[in-house]
Amino acid sequence: MSISEVACTYACLILHDDGIAITADKIAALVKAANVSVEGYWPSLFAKLCEKRSVEDLITNVGGGGGGAVAMSAAPAAGGAAAAVEAPKEVEKEEPKEESDEDMGFSLFD
């Protein structure tokens, strides 16, 4: 994530938290007040995103780490059908046991 994206994300969260309508101008004003330089298209992209999706939904539906986020985000794209996503099974690795003198049939004091 670039600095521009992070700055616009925080600006959107601040506006949402204060109950202010999220617009490109307000995002740009907050980013400028924070002395962060962003490309001109970032505030408008984030404003359009916030028009289409609820910020509350974006906050609460954060995907999990790793491969789990892809599987979860693919389910709504498949016509909204609920797909049962099974968690990957953890493979138990047996650690090799250290060989002792008893296992070899002799000891140091024989």
Phi, psi and omega in degrees: 000134181276168178299321180299316180295317180295317180297317179291325177297312179297321179298317178297319179295321178296313180297318179296317181297325179274357179076023181264142178298135183270111178234163180298322180295319181289323176296314180298322180294318178294319180294320179294320179296334179273004181059040177247132180265121179234155175293151187295339183276341183298310181302321180290324177297316180291324178295319178295321178299316182289338174288322185276325182239145176286134179297325178300317178295320180296324180289316186279340182254045178287131180290159177285175180281158175068218185285347182295328182293325180292316181294322181288321182284341179283333182295313179295331180289342182270043177080017177079005180290138180281121179252132179281118180257117182271134180293142180295139181281138179277131180271124179275122179260127178276128179280137179295135180283142179288138179282138177248170180297329180295326181291332183271355176088005175215164179230175183293332186257017177276000000 
